[in-house]
């Protein structure tokens, strides 16, 4: 099974451009950049730094996923 992130504007596949790591004091562990070759849109996806704040079973843990099967 291959998963890809779709463009929010034209629904074509996004191209992953790279990741940037956050520092110890940052609210996010990783910021990933994506680019659509069809409509030239860009998207940044932030992975939160929830260490010590939320557990995976916590109801307030975000469940949003940009990945489409």
Backbone as numpy.savetxt, mean C-alpha at the origin, in Angstrom:
# Nx Ny Nz CAx CAy CAz Cx Cy Cz
-1.49 -18.27 -8.39 -2.33 -17.10 -8.39 -1.44 -15.86 -8.39
-1.68 -14.95 -9.30 -0.96 -13.69 -9.37 -1.88 -12.59 -8.89
-1.34 -11.74 -8.01 -2.11 -10.60 -7.53 -1.48 -9.32 -8.07
-2.33 -8.38 -8.44 -1.81 -7.10 -8.90 -2.69 -5.99 -8.35
-2.09 -4.83 -8.18 -2.81 -3.67 -7.72 -3.32 -2.93 -8.95
-4.58 -2.58 -8.94 -5.20 -1.91 -10.09 -5.24 -0.40 -9.88
-5.12 0.33 -10.97 -5.22 1.79 -10.95 -6.63 2.18 -10.53
-6.72 3.18 -9.66 -8.01 3.63 -9.16 -8.78 4.43 -10.21
-8.10 4.90 -11.26 -8.75 5.71 -12.29 -9.16 4.91 -13.51
-8.26 4.06 -14.01 -8.56 3.37 -15.27 -8.61 1.85 -15.14
-8.30 1.33 -13.96 -8.38 -0.10 -13.65 -7.32 -0.96 -14.37
-6.29 -0.32 -14.91 -5.16 -1.07 -15.47 -4.22 -1.44 -14.32
-3.29 -2.35 -14.58 -2.33 -2.74 -13.55 -1.39 -1.60 -13.21
-1.16 -1.43 -11.89 -0.13 -0.50 -11.44 1.23 -1.18 -11.55
2.25 -0.39 -11.79 3.64 -0.85 -11.79 4.26 -0.40 -10.48
4.83 -1.34 -9.75 5.49 -1.01 -8.49 6.79 -0.29 -8.81
6.99 0.88 -8.21 8.17 1.69 -8.47 9.22 1.57 -7.38
8.82 1.19 -6.17 9.80 1.04 -5.10 9.20 1.29 -3.73
9.99 0.95 -2.72 9.60 1.12 -1.32 10.60 2.03 -0.63
10.10 2.74 0.37 10.95 3.55 1.24 10.63 3.16 2.67
11.66 2.90 3.45 11.45 2.52 4.85 11.32 3.76 5.72
10.45 3.64 6.73 10.32 4.72 7.70 11.36 4.56 8.79
11.59 5.63 9.52 12.52 5.58 10.64 11.83 5.10 11.90
12.55 5.07 13.00 12.00 4.57 14.27 10.85 5.42 14.78
10.86 6.71 14.51 9.83 7.61 15.01 8.69 7.83 14.01
8.76 7.19 12.86 7.74 7.39 11.83 6.46 6.63 12.15
5.35 7.13 11.63 4.05 6.47 11.79 3.90 5.29 10.83
4.80 5.19 9.84 4.69 4.14 8.83 6.00 3.37 8.71
5.90 2.06 8.55 7.09 1.22 8.37 7.62 1.33 6.95
6.69 1.29 5.97 7.06 1.29 4.56 6.08 2.16 3.78
6.60 2.90 2.81 5.77 3.63 1.86 6.14 3.07 0.48
5.14 2.54 -0.22 5.35 1.95 -1.55 4.77 2.87 -2.62
5.50 3.06 -3.71 5.04 3.89 -4.81 4.63 3.04 -6.00
3.50 3.40 -6.62 2.97 2.68 -7.78 2.64 3.68 -8.89
2.79 3.25 -10.15 2.59 4.12 -11.32 1.76 3.37 -12.36
0.81 4.07 -12.97 0.00 3.48 -14.04 0.54 3.97 -15.38
0.93 3.04 -16.23 1.45 3.40 -17.55 0.35 3.86 -18.49
-0.90 3.46 -18.21 -2.01 3.80 -19.09 -2.45 5.26 -18.95
-2.67 5.72 -17.69 -3.19 7.07 -17.48 -2.22 7.98 -16.74
-1.03 7.46 -16.42 0.04 8.21 -15.76 -0.29 8.61 -14.32
-1.22 7.91 -13.68 -1.53 8.17 -12.27 -0.46 7.56 -11.39
-0.30 8.14 -10.19 0.62 7.65 -9.18 -0.16 7.39 -7.90
0.28 6.41 -7.12 -0.33 6.14 -5.82 0.77 5.78 -4.83
0.63 6.28 -3.62 1.51 5.90 -2.52 0.69 5.09 -1.54
1.22 3.95 -1.13 0.55 3.07 -0.18 1.39 3.04 1.08
0.78 3.40 2.20 1.46 3.48 3.49 1.12 2.27 4.34
2.15 1.56 4.80 1.98 0.42 5.71 2.23 0.94 7.12
1.19 0.94 7.97 1.33 1.59 9.28 2.29 0.87 10.22
2.92 1.66 11.06 3.78 1.14 12.12 2.90 0.96 13.35
2.37 -0.23 13.51 1.42 -0.49 14.60 2.05 -1.33 15.71
3.37 -1.49 15.69 4.04 -2.30 16.70 3.72 -1.78 18.09
3.15 -2.64 18.91 2.81 -2.28 20.27 1.52 -1.49 20.40
0.86 -1.18 19.28 -0.36 -0.40 19.33 -1.61 -1.24 19.09
-1.59 -2.09 18.07 -2.74 -2.90 17.71 -2.32 -4.34 17.49
-3.20 -5.24 17.78 -2.95 -6.64 17.47 -3.73 -6.99 16.21
-3.35 -8.07 15.49 -4.07 -8.44 14.28 -5.54 -8.75 14.54
-5.90 -9.11 15.76 -7.29 -9.44 16.07 -8.08 -8.23 16.56
-7.43 -7.09 16.72 -8.07 -5.88 17.20 -9.07 -5.39 16.14
-10.29 -5.04 16.58 -11.33 -4.59 15.65 -10.94 -3.30 14.93
-10.07 -2.50 15.52 -9.70 -1.23 14.91 -8.53 -1.35 13.93
-7.97 -2.54 13.76 -6.88 -2.75 12.82 -7.41 -2.59 11.40
-6.79 -1.74 10.57 -7.28 -1.55 9.20 -7.29 -2.85 8.41
-8.34 -3.07 7.65 -8.47 -4.29 6.84 -8.50 -3.96 5.35
-8.20 -2.74 4.98 -8.27 -2.32 3.58 -7.08 -2.88 2.83
-7.35 -3.48 1.69 -6.29 -4.03 0.87 -6.47 -3.56 -0.57
-5.42 -3.02 -1.20 -5.54 -2.56 -2.59 -5.38 -3.70 -3.60
-5.10 -4.91 -3.13 -4.79 -6.00 -4.05 -6.06 -6.64 -4.60
-6.03 -6.91 -5.89 -7.15 -7.53 -6.59 -6.69 -8.85 -7.13
-7.47 -9.90 -6.94 -7.11 -11.23 -7.48 -7.40 -11.32 -8.94
